[in-house]
């Protein structure tokens, strides 16, 4: 059985975030978020109905790989 802390960690990484949150995480503008997504510099967003979100886990992996 997994510990409660591990489950919370997994849920946090699988969270979907907005372009505003992506911009804040990466210290870039919203316009740059969309430009980078278009050219493949960041992970592709997920479309949910009329909303677009990014997987936090994808962005965290991208940050780790860039270090």
PyMOL Python script that loads the backbone (N, CA, C, O; Angstrom):
from pymol import cmd

cmd.read_pdbstr("""\
ATOM      1  N   UNK A   1       0.831  -1.173   0.000  1.00  0.00           N
ATOM      2  CA  UNK A   1       0.000   0.000   0.000  1.00  0.00           C
ATOM      3  C   UNK A   1       0.883   1.246   0.000  1.00  0.00           C
ATOM      4  O   UNK A   1       1.843   1.324   0.767  1.00  0.00           O
ATOM      5  N   UNK A   2       0.566   2.227  -0.859  1.00  0.00           N
ATOM      6  CA  UNK A   2       1.350   3.448  -0.960  1.00  0.00           C
ATOM      7  C   UNK A   2       1.050   4.369   0.206  1.00  0.00           C
ATOM      8  O   UNK A   2      -0.059   4.398   0.738  1.00  0.00           O
ATOM      9  N   UNK A   3       2.071   5.119   0.585  1.00  0.00           N
ATOM     10  CA  UNK A   3       1.849   6.081   1.662  1.00  0.00           C
ATOM     11  C   UNK A   3       1.062   7.266   1.135  1.00  0.00           C
ATOM     12  O   UNK A   3       1.054   7.543  -0.064  1.00  0.00           O
ATOM     13  N   UNK A   4       0.409   7.950   2.036  1.00  0.00           N
ATOM     14  CA  UNK A   4      -0.405   9.108   1.688  1.00  0.00           C
ATOM     15  C   UNK A   4       0.438  10.185   1.011  1.00  0.00           C
ATOM     16  O   UNK A   4      -0.026  10.822   0.065  1.00  0.00           O
ATOM     17  N   UNK A   5       1.661  10.398   1.476  1.00  0.00           N
ATOM     18  CA  UNK A   5       2.549  11.417   0.915  1.00  0.00           C
ATOM     19  C   UNK A   5       2.878  11.110  -0.546  1.00  0.00           C
ATOM     20  O   UNK A   5       2.904  12.022  -1.373  1.00  0.00           O
ATOM     21  N   UNK A   6       3.127   9.852  -0.875  1.00  0.00           N
ATOM     22  CA  UNK A   6       3.425   9.480  -2.259  1.00  0.00           C
ATOM     23  C   UNK A   6       2.239   9.727  -3.173  1.00  0.00           C
ATOM     24  O   UNK A   6       2.416  10.183  -4.303  1.00  0.00           O
ATOM     25  N   UNK A   7       1.046   9.437  -2.710  1.00  0.00           N
ATOM     26  CA  UNK A   7      -0.159   9.651  -3.513  1.00  0.00           C
ATOM     27  C   UNK A   7      -0.342  11.144  -3.783  1.00  0.00           C
ATOM     28  O   UNK A   7      -0.666  11.532  -4.906  1.00  0.00           O
ATOM     29  N   UNK A   8      -0.140  11.982  -2.770  1.00  0.00           N
ATOM     30  CA  UNK A   8      -0.258  13.427  -2.961  1.00  0.00           C
ATOM     31  C   UNK A   8       0.772  13.921  -3.967  1.00  0.00           C
ATOM     32  O   UNK A   8       0.451  14.766  -4.802  1.00  0.00           O
ATOM     33  N   UNK A   9       1.997  13.417  -3.908  1.00  0.00           N
ATOM     34  CA  UNK A   9       3.051  13.807  -4.836  1.00  0.00           C
ATOM     35  C   UNK A   9       2.665  13.442  -6.262  1.00  0.00           C
ATOM     36  O   UNK A   9       2.816  14.259  -7.170  1.00  0.00           O
ATOM     37  N   UNK A  10       2.176  12.247  -6.468  1.00  0.00           N
ATOM     38  CA  UNK A  10       1.758  11.807  -7.801  1.00  0.00           C
ATOM     39  C   UNK A  10       0.610  12.669  -8.304  1.00  0.00           C
ATOM     40  O   UNK A  10       0.627  13.099  -9.458  1.00  0.00           O
ATOM     41  N   UNK A  11      -0.377  12.927  -7.473  1.00  0.00           N
ATOM     42  CA  UNK A  11      -1.503  13.762  -7.885  1.00  0.00           C
ATOM     43  C   UNK A  11      -1.054  15.157  -8.268  1.00  0.00           C
ATOM     44  O   UNK A  11      -1.568  15.723  -9.232  1.00  0.00           O
ATOM     45  N   UNK A  12      -0.109  15.724  -7.539  1.00  0.00           N
ATOM     46  CA  UNK A  12       0.390  17.070  -7.840  1.00  0.00           C
ATOM     47  C   UNK A  12       1.087  17.095  -9.198  1.00  0.00           C
ATOM     48  O   UNK A  12       0.897  18.036  -9.968  1.00  0.00           O
ATOM     49  N   UNK A  13       1.887  16.082  -9.501  1.00  0.00           N
ATOM     50  CA  UNK A  13       2.583  16.054 -10.785  1.00  0.00           C
ATOM     51  C   UNK A  13       1.634  15.830 -11.951  1.00  0.00           C
ATOM     52  O   UNK A  13       1.918  16.281 -13.061  1.00  0.00           O
ATOM     53  N   UNK A  14       0.528  15.155 -11.735  1.00  0.00           N
ATOM     54  CA  UNK A  14      -0.420  14.889 -12.802  1.00  0.00           C
ATOM     55  C   UNK A  14      -1.434  16.023 -12.980  1.00  0.00           C
ATOM     56  O   UNK A  14      -2.342  15.938 -13.807  1.00  0.00           O
ATOM     57  N   UNK A  15      -1.263  17.071 -12.198  1.00  0.00           N
ATOM     58  CA  UNK A  15      -2.179  18.201 -12.256  1.00  0.00           C
ATOM     59  C   UNK A  15      -2.071  18.897 -13.608  1.00  0.00           C
ATOM     60  O   UNK A  15      -0.986  18.986 -14.184  1.00  0.00           O
ATOM     61  N   UNK A  16      -3.190  19.386 -14.107  1.00  0.00           N
ATOM     62  CA  UNK A  16      -3.215  20.154 -15.343  1.00  0.00           C
ATOM     63  C   UNK A  16      -3.210  21.635 -14.986  1.00  0.00           C
ATOM     64  O   UNK A  16      -3.957  22.074 -14.112  1.00  0.00           O
ATOM     65  N   UNK A  17      -2.357  22.408 -15.672  1.00  0.00           N
ATOM     66  CA  UNK A  17      -2.239  23.823 -15.349  1.00  0.00           C
ATOM     67  C   UNK A  17      -2.501  24.700 -16.578  1.00  0.00           C
ATOM     68  O   UNK A  17      -2.370  24.254 -17.718  1.00  0.00           O
ATOM     69  N   UNK A  18      -2.871  25.940 -16.319  1.00  0.00           N
ATOM     70  CA  UNK A  18      -3.208  26.898 -17.376  1.00  0.00           C
ATOM     71  C   UNK A  18      -1.956  27.534 -17.969  1.00  0.00           C
ATOM     72  O   UNK A  18      -0.848  27.375 -17.456  1.00  0.00           O
ATOM     73  N   UNK A  19      -2.166  28.254 -19.060  1.00  0.00           N
ATOM     74  CA  UNK A  19      -1.048  28.983 -19.667  1.00  0.00           C
ATOM     75  C   UNK A  19      -0.475  30.034 -18.715  1.00  0.00           C
ATOM     76  O   UNK A  19       0.726  30.303 -18.734  1.00  0.00           O
ATOM     77  N   UNK A  20      -1.328  30.621 -17.889  1.00  0.00           N
ATOM     78  CA  UNK A  20      -0.861  31.594 -16.895  1.00  0.00           C
ATOM     79  C   UNK A  20       0.076  30.912 -15.904  1.00  0.00           C
ATOM     80  O   UNK A  20       1.124  31.462 -15.564  1.00  0.00           O
ATOM     81  N   UNK A  21      -0.292  29.720 -15.439  1.00  0.00           N
ATOM     82  CA  UNK A  21       0.534  28.980 -14.490  1.00  0.00           C
ATOM     83  C   UNK A  21       1.835  28.500 -15.138  1.00  0.00           C
ATOM     84  O   UNK A  21       2.887  28.494 -14.499  1.00  0.00           O
ATOM     85  N   UNK A  22       1.756  28.095 -16.419  1.00  0.00           N
ATOM     86  CA  UNK A  22       2.967  27.682 -17.137  1.00  0.00           C
ATOM     87  C   UNK A  22       3.926  28.861 -17.246  1.00  0.00           C
ATOM     88  O   UNK A  22       5.126  28.721 -17.013  1.00  0.00           O
ATOM     89  N   UNK A  23       3.389  30.013 -17.598  1.00  0.00           N
ATOM     90  CA  UNK A  23       4.216  31.215 -17.725  1.00  0.00           C
ATOM     91  C   UNK A  23       4.905  31.538 -16.402  1.00  0.00           C
ATOM     92  O   UNK A  23       6.091  31.867 -16.379  1.00  0.00           O
ATOM     93  N   UNK A  24       4.170  31.446 -15.319  1.00  0.00           N
ATOM     94  CA  UNK A  24       4.751  31.726 -14.008  1.00  0.00           C
ATOM     95  C   UNK A  24       5.824  30.696 -13.660  1.00  0.00           C
ATOM     96  O   UNK A  24       6.894  31.060 -13.170  1.00  0.00           O
ATOM     97  N   UNK A  25       5.550  29.419 -13.906  1.00  0.00           N
ATOM     98  CA  UNK A  25       6.501  28.349 -13.610  1.00  0.00           C
ATOM     99  C   UNK A  25       7.811  28.543 -14.358  1.00  0.00           C
ATOM    100  O   UNK A  25       8.885  28.329 -13.797  1.00  0.00           O
ATOM    101  N   UNK A  26       7.729  28.949 -15.624  1.00  0.00           N
ATOM    102  CA  UNK A  26       8.912  29.074 -16.473  1.00  0.00           C
ATOM    103  C   UNK A  26       9.474  30.497 -16.526  1.00  0.00           C
ATOM    104  O   UNK A  26      10.487  30.748 -17.179  1.00  0.00           O
ATOM    105  N   UNK A  27       8.816  31.413 -15.842  1.00  0.00           N
ATOM    106  CA  UNK A  27       9.225  32.833 -15.832  1.00  0.00           C
ATOM    107  C   UNK A  27       9.282  33.412 -17.245  1.00  0.00           C
ATOM    108  O   UNK A  27      10.253  34.055 -17.644  1.00  0.00           O
ATOM    109  N   UNK A  28       8.206  33.158 -17.981  1.00  0.00           N
ATOM    110  CA  UNK A  28       8.070  33.681 -19.338  1.00  0.00           C
ATOM    111  C   UNK A  28       6.676  34.283 -19.470  1.00  0.00           C
ATOM    112  O   UNK A  28       5.846  34.141 -18.572  1.00  0.00           O
ATOM    113  N   UNK A  29       6.424  34.946 -20.578  1.00  0.00           N
ATOM    114  CA  UNK A  29       5.098  35.526 -20.817  1.00  0.00           C
ATOM    115  C   UNK A  29       4.137  34.463 -21.348  1.00  0.00           C
ATOM    116  O   UNK A  29       4.554  33.404 -21.818  1.00  0.00           O
ATOM    117  N   UNK A  30       2.852  34.768 -21.262  1.00  0.00           N
ATOM    118  CA  UNK A  30       1.853  33.852 -21.832  1.00  0.00           C
ATOM    119  C   UNK A  30       2.063  33.700 -23.331  1.00  0.00           C
ATOM    120  O   UNK A  30       1.903  32.608 -23.875  1.00  0.00           O
ATOM    121  N   UNK A  31       2.418  34.783 -23.994  1.00  0.00           N
ATOM    122  CA  UNK A  31       2.662  34.729 -25.433  1.00  0.00           C
ATOM    123  C   UNK A  31       3.799  33.770 -25.755  1.00  0.00           C
ATOM    124  O   UNK A  31       3.736  33.033 -26.739  1.00  0.00           O
ATOM    125  N   UNK A  32       4.838  33.779 -24.925  1.00  0.00           N
ATOM    126  CA  UNK A  32       5.964  32.871 -25.128  1.00  0.00           C
ATOM    127  C   UNK A  32       5.548  31.429 -24.886  1.00  0.00           C
ATOM    128  O   UNK A  32       6.021  30.529 -25.580  1.00  0.00           O
ATOM    129  N   UNK A  33       4.680  31.194 -23.923  1.00  0.00           N
ATOM    130  CA  UNK A  33       4.157  29.831 -23.696  1.00  0.00           C
ATOM    131  C   UNK A  33       3.551  29.304 -24.982  1.00  0.00           C
ATOM    132  O   UNK A  33       3.875  28.197 -25.412  1.00  0.00           O
ATOM    133  N   UNK A  34       2.683  30.075 -25.596  1.00  0.00           N
ATOM    134  CA  UNK A  34       2.004  29.634 -26.825  1.00  0.00           C
ATOM    135  C   UNK A  34       2.981  29.500 -27.982  1.00  0.00           C
ATOM    136  O   UNK A  34       2.881  28.564 -28.776  1.00  0.00           O
ATOM    137  N   UNK A  35       3.923  30.427 -28.084  1.00  0.00           N
ATOM    138  CA  UNK A  35       4.918  30.352 -29.153  1.00  0.00           C
ATOM    139  C   UNK A  35       5.774  29.099 -29.002  1.00  0.00           C
ATOM    140  O   UNK A  35       6.011  28.386 -29.977  1.00  0.00           O
ATOM    141  N   UNK A  36       6.241  28.825 -27.768  1.00  0.00           N
ATOM    142  CA  UNK A  36       7.054  27.630 -27.523  1.00  0.00           C
ATOM    143  C   UNK A  36       6.260  26.355 -27.774  1.00  0.00           C
ATOM    144  O   UNK A  36       6.797  25.387 -28.313  1.00  0.00           O
ATOM    145  N   UNK A  37       4.986  26.344 -27.389  1.00  0.00           N
ATOM    146  CA  UNK A  37       4.154  25.158 -27.631  1.00  0.00           C
ATOM    147  C   UNK A  37       4.008  24.914 -29.133  1.00  0.00           C
ATOM    148  O   UNK A  37       4.040  23.772 -29.592  1.00  0.00           O
ATOM    149  N   UNK A  38       3.850  25.984 -29.880  1.00  0.00           N
ATOM    150  CA  UNK A  38       3.670  25.867 -31.341  1.00  0.00           C
ATOM    151  C   UNK A  38       4.904  25.283 -32.024  1.00  0.00           C
ATOM    152  O   UNK A  38       4.784  24.517 -32.980  1.00  0.00           O
ATOM    153  N   UNK A  39       6.102  25.650 -31.528  1.00  0.00           N
ATOM    154  CA  UNK A  39       7.331  25.163 -32.167  1.00  0.00           C
ATOM    155  C   UNK A  39       7.875  23.903 -31.506  1.00  0.00           C
ATOM    156  O   UNK A  39       8.907  23.379 -31.926  1.00  0.00           O
ATOM    157  N   UNK A  40       7.182  23.407 -30.464  1.00  0.00           N
ATOM    158  CA  UNK A  40       7.590  22.163 -29.820  1.00  0.00           C
ATOM    159  C   UNK A  40       8.670  22.315 -28.765  1.00  0.00           C
ATOM    160  O   UNK A  40       9.279  21.323 -28.365  1.00  0.00           O
ATOM    161  N   UNK A  41       8.922  23.527 -28.307  1.00  0.00           N
ATOM    162  CA  UNK A  41       9.944  23.736 -27.276  1.00  0.00           C
ATOM    163  C   UNK A  41       9.472  23.286 -25.901  1.00  0.00           C
ATOM    164  O   UNK A  41      10.283  22.923 -25.048  1.00  0.00           O
ATOM    165  N   UNK A  42       8.160  23.310 -25.686  1.00  0.00           N
ATOM    166  CA  UNK A  42       7.572  22.748 -24.465  1.00  0.00           C
ATOM    167  C   UNK A  42       6.551  21.699 -24.868  1.00  0.00           C
ATOM    168  O   UNK A  42       6.149  21.615 -26.029  1.00  0.00           O
ATOM    169  N   UNK A  43       6.146  20.917 -23.910  1.00  0.00           N
ATOM    170  CA  UNK A  43       5.186  19.843 -24.154  1.00  0.00           C
ATOM    171  C   UNK A  43       3.898  20.386 -24.772  1.00  0.00           C
ATOM    172  O   UNK A  43       3.496  21.519 -24.511  1.00  0.00           O
ATOM    173  N   UNK A  44       3.278  19.573 -25.574  1.00  0.00           N
ATOM    174  CA  UNK A  44       2.005  19.956 -26.168  1.00  0.00           C
ATOM    175  C   UNK A  44       0.926  20.020 -25.098  1.00  0.00           C
ATOM    176  O   UNK A  44       0.916  19.206 -24.175  1.00  0.00           O
ATOM    177  N   UNK A  45       0.027  20.975 -25.216  1.00  0.00           N
ATOM    178  CA  UNK A  45      -1.058  21.063 -24.243  1.00  0.00           C
ATOM    179  C   UNK A  45      -2.122  20.001 -24.491  1.00  0.00           C
ATOM    180  O   UNK A  45      -2.163  19.363 -25.543  1.00  0.00           O
ATOM    181  N   UNK A  46      -2.972  19.836 -23.498  1.00  0.00           N
ATOM    182  CA  UNK A  46      -4.099  18.915 -23.568  1.00  0.00           C
ATOM    183  C   UNK A  46      -5.354  19.750 -23.763  1.00  0.00           C
ATOM    184  O   UNK A  46      -5.565  20.728 -23.045  1.00  0.00           O
ATOM    185  N   UNK A  47      -6.179  19.382 -24.714  1.00  0.00           N
ATOM    186  CA  UNK A  47      -7.431  20.094 -24.957  1.00  0.00           C
ATOM    187  C   UNK A  47      -8.559  19.379 -24.221  1.00  0.00           C
ATOM    188  O   UNK A  47      -8.750  18.173 -24.379  1.00  0.00           O
ATOM    189  N   UNK A  48      -9.298  20.126 -23.423  1.00  0.00           N
ATOM    190  CA  UNK A  48     -10.439  19.595 -22.669  1.00  0.00           C
ATOM    191  C   UNK A  48     -11.643  20.475 -22.955  1.00  0.00           C
ATOM    192  O   UNK A  48     -11.799  21.543 -22.363  1.00  0.00           O
ATOM    193  N   UNK A  49     -12.492  20.018 -23.866  1.00  0.00           N
ATOM    194  CA  UNK A  49     -13.618  20.855 -24.254  1.00  0.00           C
ATOM    195  C   UNK A  49     -13.097  22.147 -24.851  1.00  0.00           C
ATOM    196  O   UNK A  49     -12.358  22.122 -25.835  1.00  0.00           O
ATOM    197  N   UNK A  50     -13.476  23.284 -24.266  1.00  0.00           N
ATOM    198  CA  UNK A  50     -13.003  24.569 -24.743  1.00  0.00           C
ATOM    199  C   UNK A  50     -11.770  25.072 -24.012  1.00  0.00           C
ATOM    200  O   UNK A  50     -11.371  26.221 -24.203  1.00  0.00           O
ATOM    201  N   UNK A  51     -11.156  24.236 -23.179  1.00  0.00           N
ATOM    202  CA  UNK A  51      -9.997  24.649 -22.386  1.00  0.00           C
ATOM    203  C   UNK A  51      -8.725  23.973 -22.871  1.00  0.00           C
ATOM    204  O   UNK A  51      -8.760  22.888 -23.453  1.00  0.00           O
ATOM    205  N   UNK A  52      -7.618  24.624 -22.623  1.00  0.00           N
ATOM    206  CA  UNK A  52      -6.311  24.069 -22.941  1.00  0.00           C
ATOM    207  C   UNK A  52      -5.480  24.090 -21.672  1.00  0.00           C
ATOM    208  O   UNK A  52      -5.399  25.110 -20.987  1.00  0.00           O
ATOM    209  N   UNK A  53      -4.868  22.968 -21.365  1.00  0.00           N
ATOM    210  CA  UNK A  53      -4.057  22.843 -20.152  1.00  0.00           C
ATOM    211  C   UNK A  53      -2.791  22.066 -20.472  1.00  0.00           C
ATOM    212  O   UNK A  53      -2.716  21.343 -21.466  1.00  0.00           O
ATOM    213  N   UNK A  54      -1.788  22.233 -19.600  1.00  0.00           N
ATOM    214  CA  UNK A  54      -0.527  21.494 -19.707  1.00  0.00           C
ATOM    215  C   UNK A  54      -0.397  20.571 -18.515  1.00  0.00           C
ATOM    216  O   UNK A  54      -0.813  20.911 -17.408  1.00  0.00           O
ATOM    217  N   UNK A  55       0.186  19.396 -18.742  1.00  0.00           N
ATOM    218  CA  UNK A  55       0.461  18.473 -17.642  1.00  0.00           C
ATOM    219  C   UNK A  55       1.682  18.979 -16.887  1.00  0.00           C
ATOM    220  O   UNK A  55       2.748  19.167 -17.472  1.00  0.00           O
ATOM    221  N   UNK A  56       1.523  19.197 -15.598  1.00  0.00           N
ATOM    222  CA  UNK A  56       2.633  19.651 -14.770  1.00  0.00           C
ATOM    223  C   UNK A  56       3.786  18.654 -14.837  1.00  0.00           C
ATOM    224  O   UNK A  56       4.951  19.051 -14.844  1.00  0.00           O
ATOM    225  N   UNK A  57       3.469  17.373 -14.886  1.00  0.00           N
ATOM    226  CA  UNK A  57       4.524  16.348 -14.940  1.00  0.00           C
ATOM    227  C   UNK A  57       5.381  16.495 -16.195  1.00  0.00           C
ATOM    228  O   UNK A  57       6.594  16.294 -16.131  1.00  0.00           O
ATOM    229  N   UNK A  58       4.782  16.839 -17.330  1.00  0.00           N
ATOM    230  CA  UNK A  58       5.545  17.045 -18.568  1.00  0.00           C
ATOM    231  C   UNK A  58       6.498  18.230 -18.430  1.00  0.00           C
ATOM    232  O   UNK A  58       7.649  18.174 -18.863  1.00  0.00           O
ATOM    233  N   UNK A  59       5.998  19.297 -17.824  1.00  0.00           N
ATOM    234  CA  UNK A  59       6.816  20.493 -17.660  1.00  0.00           C
ATOM    235  C   UNK A  59       7.940  20.268 -16.654  1.00  0.00           C
ATOM    236  O   UNK A  59       9.059  20.741 -16.853  1.00  0.00           O
ATOM    237  N   UNK A  60       7.644  19.546 -15.574  1.00  0.00           N
ATOM    238  CA  UNK A  60       8.668  19.231 -14.580  1.00  0.00           C
ATOM    239  C   UNK A  60       9.781  18.387 -15.211  1.00  0.00           C
ATOM    240  O   UNK A  60      10.960  18.608 -14.936  1.00  0.00           O
ATOM    241  N   UNK A  61       9.411  17.435 -16.046  1.00  0.00           N
ATOM    242  CA  UNK A  61      10.391  16.584 -16.736  1.00  0.00           C
ATOM    243  C   UNK A  61      11.258  17.439 -17.674  1.00  0.00           C
ATOM    244  O   UNK A  61      12.473  17.256 -17.740  1.00  0.00           O
ATOM    245  N   UNK A  62      10.628  18.363 -18.390  1.00  0.00           N
ATOM    246  CA  UNK A  62      11.350  19.246 -19.298  1.00  0.00           C
ATOM    247  C   UNK A  62      12.366  20.095 -18.531  1.00  0.00           C
ATOM    248  O   UNK A  62      13.490  20.289 -18.993  1.00  0.00           O
ATOM    249  N   UNK A  63      11.974  20.595 -17.374  1.00  0.00           N
ATOM    250  CA  UNK A  63      12.878  21.413 -16.546  1.00  0.00           C
ATOM    251  C   UNK A  63      14.047  20.572 -16.063  1.00  0.00           C
ATOM    252  O   UNK A  63      15.194  21.017 -16.114  1.00  0.00           O
ATOM    253  N   UNK A  64      13.765  19.351 -15.590  1.00  0.00           N
ATOM    254  CA  UNK A  64      14.839  18.460 -15.102  1.00  0.00           C
ATOM    255  C   UNK A  64      15.840  18.143 -16.223  1.00  0.00           C
ATOM    256  O   UNK A  64      17.051  18.139 -16.001  1.00  0.00           O
ATOM    257  N   UNK A  65      15.323  17.881 -17.416  1.00  0.00           N
ATOM    258  CA  UNK A  65      16.197  17.517 -18.538  1.00  0.00           C
ATOM    259  C   UNK A  65      17.043  18.695 -19.015  1.00  0.00           C
ATOM    260  O   UNK A  65      18.108  18.499 -19.600  1.00  0.00           O
ATOM    261  N   UNK A  66      16.576  19.903 -18.771  1.00  0.00           N
ATOM    262  CA  UNK A  66      17.306  21.097 -19.203  1.00  0.00           C
ATOM    263  C   UNK A  66      18.433  21.459 -18.239  1.00  0.00           C
ATOM    264  O   UNK A  66      19.327  22.228 -18.593  1.00  0.00           O
ATOM    265  N   UNK A  67      18.398  20.921 -17.042  1.00  0.00           N
ATOM    266  CA  UNK A  67      19.429  21.266 -16.028  1.00  0.00           C
ATOM    267  C   UNK A  67      20.738  20.588 -16.294  1.00  0.00           C
ATOM    268  O   UNK A  67      21.694  20.773 -15.541  1.00  0.00           O
TER     269      UNK A  67
END
""", "prot")
cmd.dss("prot")
cmd.show_as("cartoon", "prot")
cmd.util.cbc("prot")
cmd.orient("prot")
